[in-house]
Amino acid sequence: MCGIVGIIGRQEVAPLLVDGLKRLEYRGYDSAGIATLVNGSIDRRRAEGKIVNLADRIAQKPIAGTVGIGHTRWATHGRPNEANAHPHASAKVAVVHNGIIENFQELKAELQEHGHGFESDTDTEVVVHLVHYHLDQGMEPVEAVQKALKRLHGAFALGILIAGHHDLLIGARMGSPLAVGFGDGEMYLGSDALALAPLTQRLAYLEEGDMAVLTLDGATFYDVGDNKVERQVRQTALSGALIGKGEHRHFMAKEIFEQPQVIGDTLNAMYNPARGSITLPDLPFDMADVPKVTIVACGTSYYAGLVGKYWIERTARVPVEIDVASEFRYRRPVLQDGGVALFISQSGETADTLAALRHCKAEGQRIVSVVNSPESSMARESDVVLQTNAGPEIGVASTKAFTTQLTVLACFAIALGRAKDTLTPAREKALAAALAEVPGRAAEVLAHDEAIRDIAQFVAEARDVLYLGRGTSYAIALEGALKLKEISYIHAEGYAAGEMKHGPIALIDESVPVIVIAPHDEDDLFEKTASNVQETVARGGQVIFFSDAKGVLRMQDTALHAIAMPEVDPFVAPILYAIPVQLLAYHTAVLKGTDVDQPRNLAKSVTVE
């Protein structure tokens, strides 16, 4: 959620810090600030609201310095105002922090007894005063920070400046991600590789409990035991050129329209067109021996996992259990020996999912992660990484990450089915061929953009919206409802269509749009969904119907609006049917005038539990 950037160099850092923070806006935030060292003293500029407010503040009162830290804050402890904005500082120490210090109240009381006064309502400020206290005891900066870190309980990524030390920048990580960037005569800290993309592509990621001491000459890393250690420097492919909006009004629109390309990029890494087969990366276990798959994820990634459950059980006949990451550990799940635990996350840093991964790893499960960030914590701690080649996703509401997650899960299901000998060679080839058609079919779906924009005018007037689907379309109904409420703030719920008669039908009247996801499939679920639509219309419900040409023909006199989707193998339908519900949510939000890319109260990467 929050974002950190730090720079130590030979040029004025304030403009670079602000630029780095702008690149972190997509993570979600409600205040921002920077701090630098000027003639040995700490100077700060902070502002409530968007980074443009901070930039205005700096323009009115410039800030110098060649070493500095910056932060975008998403409020946890304390209201989102300037007093609670980061960096927090004393006369000797300035700190930016992602995460939560769980024992801050205990530490605060202790520090107040030593005469330290607090200016904010945040948990972060205790870090400032704790380091300051140890400096007052005569410790050198590195020792003072190490001593302070031993007292902190919770999750944190920290960037720390010490007054009087222009050639020093300290970072630390426990639970929240942090990277060190290597430049030419400059060094960098960043919570996100994207923040550092214009500055360097050479990064080292801190491991759990690490501290990094940066000078102009490089970085020294210490582990949780304060031992000097080496950390691998990796080359990232991220570039500053990748995050523009192009000709689109919003990042979300750009990312929706990138889906034909990124689905193709993801598929090309696993699909062999010459053989018509799916090939996964080398696995450290035999898929034929997998007795059970446990899928864990949050939000949109959870709905991708729900589709994956349908695919895996149908295609490979392997039992699948799926859970929301925040609930998973606390119900003490029973994990089967030799099982695969599959984790799905766009960022690879989602705190609940990462905690669940570590639990499964401790329980001896084989760990497979589906992530968009190959250098992320989840990727580094997994046995196998199945990457979604979606590129940077800036819009908080996930779009292309979702469809590339589905693409990866479809490939995994086919590969597992082949290993389990539940797929004939002919069926495997047919499924792989159907996947190969998806990028082109996705482009066909995007051609409905204008028609969906017209439908959005009706949806934008609603207070409540229902989404219905069966089978894999049930998961797409859930995802469609999530997208609408995330960015338009309209109350929306997704239901299995067969559950209509068990309660939701009571909500239906002439003012309630009902979005129905209904491709034809081999289980004849379309006929059952069509029956649910008739029940809905009989009670005044206004139906918006997404189906193939045959389905639209059936419902053209019943539905208020209908969109004809491409006719495809039912196996790949969820990937394509995700796109129109994304477009509907997008256009509805635009009509309502909300902040589409950065909806209120939401963060792109949730790095605290």
KAJOGI-V827569 format. One record per residue. N is the residue number from 1. RES is the residue in three letters. PSI is psi in whole degrees, -180 to 180 (none if undefined). D_LAST is the distance of its C-alpha to the last C-alpha in Angstrom with 2 decimals. Layout:
N/RES/PSI/D_LAST
N/RES/PSI/D_LAST
//
This chain:
1/MET/-76/11.25
2/CYS/164/13.48
3/GLY/143/16.46
4/ILE/139/18.61
5/VAL/140/22.23
6/GLY/144/24.78
7/ILE/137/28.46
8/ILE/122/31.29
9/GLY/-153/34.67
10/ARG/-2/38.18
11/GLN/168/37.88
12/GLU/127/36.43
13/VAL/-15/32.66
14/ALA/-48/31.83
15/PRO/-37/32.68
16/LEU/-38/30.74
17/LEU/-45/27.62
18/VAL/-41/27.87
19/ASP/-41/28.50
20/GLY/-39/25.44
21/LEU/-37/23.29
22/LYS/-35/24.99
23/ARG/-12/23.93
24/LEU/2/20.24
25/GLU/-34/20.72
26/TYR/-19/19.51
27/ARG/-16/15.87
28/GLY/134/16.09
29/TYR/165/16.92
30/ASP/1/18.95
31/SER/167/20.83
32/ALA/159/22.11
33/GLY/164/24.23
34/ILE/158/26.03
35/ALA/142/27.74
36/THR/171/30.69
37/LEU/126/33.28
38/VAL/114/36.72
39/ASN/40/39.58
40/GLY/-11/37.24
41/SER/155/35.40
42/ILE/129/31.98
43/ASP/144/32.27
44/ARG/152/29.55
45/ARG/129/29.28
46/ARG/157/26.43
47/ALA/143/26.29
48/GLU/150/24.38
49/GLY/-150/23.87
50/LYS/163/24.70
51/ILE/-26/25.81
52/VAL/-32/29.35
53/ASN/-40/29.34
54/LEU/-44/28.51
55/ALA/-40/31.21
56/ASP/-42/33.66
57/ARG/-42/32.98
58/ILE/-37/33.68
59/ALA/-38/36.76
60/GLN/-34/38.07
61/LYS/86/37.37
62/PRO/155/37.09
63/ILE/128/35.20
64/ALA/-174/36.63
65/GLY/146/35.43
66/THR/2/34.98
67/VAL/135/31.67
68/GLY/169/28.59
69/ILE/150/24.89
70/GLY/163/23.25
71/HIS/140/19.98
72/THR/126/18.61
73/ARG/136/16.18
74/TRP/115/13.74
75/ALA/131/13.79
76/THR/-66/11.14
77/HIS/118/13.67
78/GLY/149/17.13
79/ARG/158/18.89
80/PRO/77/19.30
81/ASN/179/22.69
82/GLU/-37/24.63
83/ALA/-32/24.34
84/ASN/-3/20.57
85/ALA/150/20.79
86/HIS/160/20.48
87/PRO/149/22.29
88/HIS/148/22.67
89/ALA/154/25.88
90/SER/-169/28.57
91/ALA/-21/32.08
92/LYS/-20/31.04
93/VAL/139/27.44
94/ALA/140/25.28
95/VAL/139/21.57
96/VAL/149/19.03
97/HIS/130/15.35
98/ASN/139/12.17
99/GLY/-160/8.93
100/ILE/130/8.92
101/ILE/106/11.82
102/GLU/-29/11.22
103/ASN/29/15.01
104/PHE/-33/16.26
105/GLN/-41/18.40
106/GLU/-46/20.21
107/LEU/-40/20.86
108/LYS/-45/21.96
109/ALA/-41/24.43
110/GLU/-44/25.79
111/LEU/-34/26.34
112/GLN/-35/27.97
113/GLU/-27/30.37
114/HIS/7/31.32
115/GLY/8/32.19
116/HIS/131/29.28
117/GLY/143/28.83
118/PHE/142/25.65
119/GLU/-8/25.86
120/SER/175/22.40
121/ASP/12/19.77
122/THR/160/16.96
123/ASP/-26/15.22
124/THR/-35/16.45
125/GLU/-23/20.07
126/VAL/-30/20.09
127/VAL/-43/19.88
128/VAL/-53/22.99
129/HIS/-29/24.93
130/LEU/-45/24.01
131/VAL/-43/25.40
132/HIS/-44/28.26
133/TYR/-45/29.10
134/HIS/-31/29.49
135/LEU/-39/31.61
136/ASP/-23/33.78
137/GLN/3/34.34
138/GLY/7/36.05
139/MET/150/33.45
140/GLU/159/33.43
141/PRO/-46/30.38
142/VAL/-44/28.97
143/GLU/-40/29.45
144/ALA/-41/28.01
145/VAL/-43/24.73
146/GLN/-41/24.60
147/LYS/-41/25.29
148/ALA/-42/22.58
149/LEU/-33/19.89
150/LYS/-20/20.84
151/ARG/-11/19.89
152/LEU/132/16.32
153/HIS/135/13.44
154/GLY/-152/9.83
155/ALA/134/8.85
156/PHE/148/11.66
157/ALA/131/14.26
158/LEU/142/17.39
159/GLY/130/20.77
160/ILE/130/23.47
161/LEU/144/27.09
162/ILE/126/29.71
163/ALA/139/32.75
164/GLY/-3/35.98
165/HIS/84/34.47
166/HIS/-19/35.00
167/ASP/45/34.67
168/LEU/131/31.23
169/LEU/126/27.65
170/ILE/135/24.87
171/GLY/152/21.46
172/ALA/151/18.85
173/ARG/131/15.70
174/MET/100/13.19
175/GLY/-29/10.07
176/SER/141/10.65
177/PRO/150/13.82
178/LEU/137/17.16
179/ALA/151/20.68
180/VAL/130/24.15
181/GLY/141/26.91
182/PHE/120/30.56
183/GLY/-168/33.22
184/ASP/95/36.94
185/GLY/9/37.29
186/GLU/155/33.77
187/MET/155/30.31
188/TYR/153/26.94
189/LEU/144/23.22
190/GLY/139/20.76
191/SER/-12/17.08
192/ASP/131/18.61
193/ALA/-28/21.93
194/LEU/-34/22.99
195/ALA/-30/23.22
196/LEU/-1/25.70
197/ALA/-41/27.53
198/PRO/-15/30.69
199/LEU/-37/30.91
200/THR/153/30.52
201/GLN/7/29.76
202/ARG/112/29.62
203/LEU/147/26.15
204/ALA/134/24.77
205/TYR/131/21.10
206/LEU/140/19.82
207/GLU/172/18.64
208/GLU/127/16.24
209/GLY/-1/17.77
210/ASP/152/20.31
211/MET/140/22.10
212/ALA/131/24.45
213/VAL/113/27.55
214/LEU/134/29.08
215/THR/178/32.71
216/LEU/-23/35.13
217/ASP/-12/36.25
218/GLY/-154/32.97
219/ALA/142/29.91
220/THR/131/29.67
221/PHE/140/26.64
222/TYR/139/25.77
223/ASP/-174/23.58
224/VAL/-21/21.64
225/GLY/10/25.09
226/ASP/23/26.56
227/ASN/140/28.76
228/LYS/135/29.85
229/VAL/163/28.66
230/GLU/141/29.27
231/ARG/134/26.69
232/GLN/133/27.93
233/VAL/123/28.76
234/ARG/154/28.14
235/GLN/121/29.83
236/THR/148/27.67
237/ALA/-4/29.41
238/LEU/143/27.64
239/SER/148/30.19
240/GLY/-21/30.32
241/ALA/-10/32.54
242/LEU/-7/29.93
243/ILE/15/28.05
244/GLY/162/30.92
245/LYS/-8/31.26
246/GLY/-135/34.75
247/GLU/6/36.85
248/HIS/154/34.00
249/ARG/-33/32.97
250/HIS/155/29.21
251/PHE/-38/27.01
252/MET/-42/25.96
253/ALA/-44/29.66
254/LYS/-43/30.30
255/GLU/-33/27.54
256/ILE/-43/28.81
257/PHE/-11/32.26
258/GLU/-8/31.22
259/GLN/-40/30.31
260/PRO/-40/33.76
261/GLN/-49/33.63
262/VAL/-30/30.14
263/ILE/-42/30.52
264/GLY/-42/33.78
265/ASP/-42/32.34
266/THR/-43/29.70
267/LEU/-38/32.41
268/ASN/-25/34.92
269/ALA/-14/32.86
270/MET/-13/33.23
271/TYR/127/36.36
272/ASN/102/39.82
273/PRO/-27/42.29
274/ALA/-40/45.31
275/ARG/-12/44.36
276/GLY/40/42.33
277/SER/165/39.53
278/ILE/133/35.85
279/THR/118/35.04
280/LEU/165/31.60
281/PRO/161/30.97
282/ASP/131/32.35
283/LEU/142/30.35
284/PRO/21/30.39
285/PHE/163/31.06
286/ASP/118/33.50
287/MET/-25/32.09
288/ALA/-22/35.01
289/ASP/0/33.61
290/VAL/119/30.15
291/PRO/-22/30.12
292/LYS/148/26.82
293/VAL/131/23.98
294/THR/119/20.38
295/ILE/132/18.44
296/VAL/133/14.65
297/ALA/177/13.06
298/CYS/150/11.41
299/GLY/-133/13.61
300/THR/-39/16.87
301/SER/-33/16.32
302/TYR/-41/16.09
303/TYR/-33/19.44
304/ALA/-42/20.87
305/GLY/-33/20.06
306/LEU/-41/21.83
307/VAL/-43/24.86
308/GLY/-37/24.63
309/LYS/-48/24.87
310/TYR/-47/28.08
311/TRP/-48/29.47
312/ILE/-45/28.91
313/GLU/-39/30.27
314/ARG/-43/33.20
315/THR/-40/34.06
316/ALA/-9/33.39
317/ARG/37/33.57
318/VAL/132/30.57
319/PRO/139/28.30
320/VAL/131/24.80
321/GLU/136/21.82
322/ILE/141/18.91
323/ASP/151/15.57
324/VAL/132/12.47
325/ALA/-38/9.81
326/SER/-17/7.44
327/GLU/-20/10.79
328/PHE/-57/12.42
329/ARG/-31/12.15
330/TYR/-10/12.54
331/ARG/7/15.85
332/ARG/66/17.22
333/PRO/148/18.57
334/VAL/116/22.09
335/LEU/134/22.37
336/GLN/140/25.89
337/ASP/133/27.61
338/GLY/4/28.01
339/GLY/159/25.42
340/VAL/129/23.61
341/ALA/120/19.85
342/LEU/122/19.34
343/PHE/137/16.14
344/ILE/127/16.26
345/SER/134/14.58
346/GLN/-51/16.50
347/SER/-28/14.95
348/GLY/11/14.27
349/GLU/3/11.26
350/THR/121/8.52
351/ALA/-48/5.62
352/ASP/-42/5.56
353/THR/-40/9.25
354/LEU/-40/9.91
355/ALA/-40/8.85
356/ALA/-39/11.06
357/LEU/-47/13.64
358/ARG/-35/14.02
359/HIS/-47/14.47
360/CYS/-37/17.11
361/LYS/-42/18.71
362/ALA/-26/19.19
363/GLU/6/20.75
364/GLY/14/23.22
365/GLN/153/22.27
366/ARG/128/23.52
367/ILE/119/20.68
368/VAL/129/21.32
369/SER/141/19.10
370/VAL/104/20.00
371/VAL/161/18.89
372/ASN/-5/20.54
373/SER/98/19.99
374/PRO/-15/22.02
375/GLU/6/21.08
376/SER/168/17.28
377/SER/-45/15.30
378/MET/-42/15.26
379/ALA/-43/18.95
380/ARG/-23/19.90
381/GLU/9/18.48
382/SER/156/20.09
383/ASP/-34/23.61
384/VAL/137/24.35
385/VAL/123/23.16
386/LEU/101/24.37
387/GLN/138/24.09
388/THR/117/24.18
389/ASN/59/26.67
390/ALA/-16/25.55
391/GLY/175/25.73
392/PRO/132/23.52
393/GLU/113/22.00
394/ILE/-40/21.85
395/GLY/134/21.59
396/VAL/-40/18.13
397/ALA/115/19.35
398/SER/137/19.71
399/THR/-73/23.32
400/LYS/-28/24.86
401/ALA/-38/21.75
402/PHE/-49/21.81
403/THR/-30/25.52
404/THR/-31/25.42
405/GLN/-45/22.71
406/LEU/-40/25.18
407/THR/-45/27.97
408/VAL/-44/26.39
409/LEU/-35/25.62
410/ALA/-43/29.22
411/CYS/-41/30.54
412/PHE/-43/28.56
413/ALA/-42/29.94
414/ILE/-45/33.45
415/ALA/-39/33.31
416/LEU/-39/32.13
417/GLY/-39/34.86
418/ARG/-44/37.41
419/ALA/-35/36.39
420/LYS/-4/36.60
421/ASP/33/39.93
422/THR/-6/38.94
423/LEU/130/39.78
424/THR/156/43.37
425/PRO/-37/44.08
426/ALA/-42/45.29
427/ARG/-39/42.16
428/GLU/-45/39.94
429/LYS/-39/42.11
430/ALA/-42/41.97
431/LEU/-43/38.17
432/ALA/-40/37.96
433/ALA/-38/40.60
434/ALA/-40/38.73
435/LEU/-40/35.65
436/ALA/-25/37.97
437/GLU/-14/39.12
438/VAL/-45/35.72
439/PRO/-44/35.73
440/GLY/-41/39.15
441/ARG/-33/38.30
442/ALA/-39/35.21
443/ALA/-36/37.62
444/GLU/-40/39.73
445/VAL/-41/36.88
446/LEU/-20/36.23
447/ALA/-14/39.88
448/HIS/8/38.96
449/ASP/-47/37.01
450/GLU/-41/39.77
451/ALA/-39/40.21
452/ILE/-35/36.52
453/ARG/-38/36.62
454/ASP/-41/39.46
455/ILE/-35/37.56
456/ALA/-27/34.67
457/GLN/-34/37.13
458/PHE/-45/37.33
459/VAL/-35/33.61
460/ALA/-20/32.91
461/GLU/-9/35.03
462/ALA/154/33.05
463/ARG/-32/30.73
464/ASP/143/29.45
465/VAL/138/29.49
466/LEU/144/29.35
467/TYR/135/28.84
468/LEU/145/30.54
469/GLY/162/30.87
470/ARG/155/31.71
471/GLY/-137/30.79
472/THR/-24/28.83
473/SER/-21/29.58
474/TYR/-44/27.42
475/ALA/-37/24.33
476/ILE/-33/25.86
477/ALA/-43/26.40
478/LEU/-44/22.73
479/GLU/-40/21.93
480/GLY/-43/24.80
481/ALA/-42/23.63
482/LEU/-45/20.13
483/LYS/-44/21.90
484/LEU/-47/24.27
485/LYS/-30/21.92
486/GLU/-45/19.58
487/ILE/-18/22.52
488/SER/-15/25.35
489/TYR/21/23.60
490/ILE/135/25.91
491/HIS/126/24.74
492/ALA/145/24.90
493/GLU/141/24.33
494/GLY/140/25.04
495/TYR/150/27.03
496/ALA/128/28.92
497/ALA/-34/32.43
498/GLY/-13/33.84
499/GLU/-3/31.62
500/MET/-45/33.38
501/LYS/-7/35.92
502/HIS/27/33.38
503/GLY/-57/32.23
504/PRO/-25/31.29
505/ILE/-21/34.99
506/ALA/-20/35.34
507/LEU/-13/33.51
508/ILE/129/35.98
509/ASP/-171/38.65
510/GLU/-16/40.30
511/SER/-1/37.48
512/VAL/109/34.73
513/PRO/139/34.47
514/VAL/112/33.71
515/ILE/122/32.53
516/VAL/126/33.75
517/ILE/112/32.85
518/ALA/68/35.83
519/PRO/156/37.08
520/HIS/144/39.83
521/ASP/175/38.84
522/GLU/-11/40.60
523/ASP/6/39.51
524/ASP/30/41.28
525/LEU/-23/38.11
526/PHE/-44/39.53
527/GLU/-38/42.25
528/LYS/-40/39.87
529/THR/-41/37.72
530/ALA/-38/41.00
531/SER/-40/41.89
532/ASN/-36/38.63
533/VAL/-43/39.48
534/GLN/-40/42.90
535/GLU/-38/41.46
536/THR/-48/39.22
537/VAL/-37/42.18
538/ALA/-21/44.38
539/ARG/16/42.11
540/GLY/1/42.15
541/GLY/143/38.93
542/GLN/106/39.03
543/VAL/132/38.10
544/ILE/119/36.89
545/PHE/122/37.58
546/PHE/116/36.38
547/SER/-179/38.53
548/ASP/-179/41.11
549/ALA/-39/44.70
550/LYS/-42/45.85
551/GLY/-41/43.12
552/VAL/-40/43.69
553/LEU/-40/47.40
554/ARG/-34/46.79
555/MET/6/44.75
556/GLN/-27/46.42
557/ASP/-3/48.32
558/THR/-44/45.41
559/ALA/148/42.40
560/LEU/-42/42.28
561/HIS/148/41.01
562/ALA/139/40.76
563/ILE/125/39.70
564/ALA/115/41.34
565/MET/161/39.05
566/PRO/147/40.53
567/GLU/120/41.76
568/VAL/168/39.78
569/ASP/132/39.10
570/PRO/-26/36.67
571/PHE/-40/34.45
572/VAL/-2/33.45
573/ALA/-41/33.51
574/PRO/-36/29.73
575/ILE/-45/29.42
576/LEU/-39/32.18
577/TYR/-12/31.33
578/ALA/-30/27.90
579/ILE/-48/29.84
580/PRO/-33/31.76
581/VAL/-28/28.79
582/GLN/-47/27.12
583/LEU/-40/30.40
584/LEU/-44/30.75
585/ALA/-43/27.40
586/TYR/-53/28.24
587/HIS/-34/31.72
588/THR/-44/30.76
589/ALA/-41/28.27
590/VAL/-44/30.99
591/LEU/-33/33.48
592/LYS/-8/31.27
593/GLY/25/30.81
594/THR/170/27.03
595/ASP/94/25.17
596/VAL/-47/24.88
597/ASP/-27/23.10
598/GLN/69/20.65
599/PRO/153/20.15
600/ARG/144/19.08
601/ASN/-1/15.53
602/LEU/150/14.20
603/ALA/150/12.96
604/LYS/-45/14.09
605/SER/114/11.36
606/VAL/100/7.68
607/THR/14/6.85
608/VAL/151/3.80
609/GLU/none/0.00
//
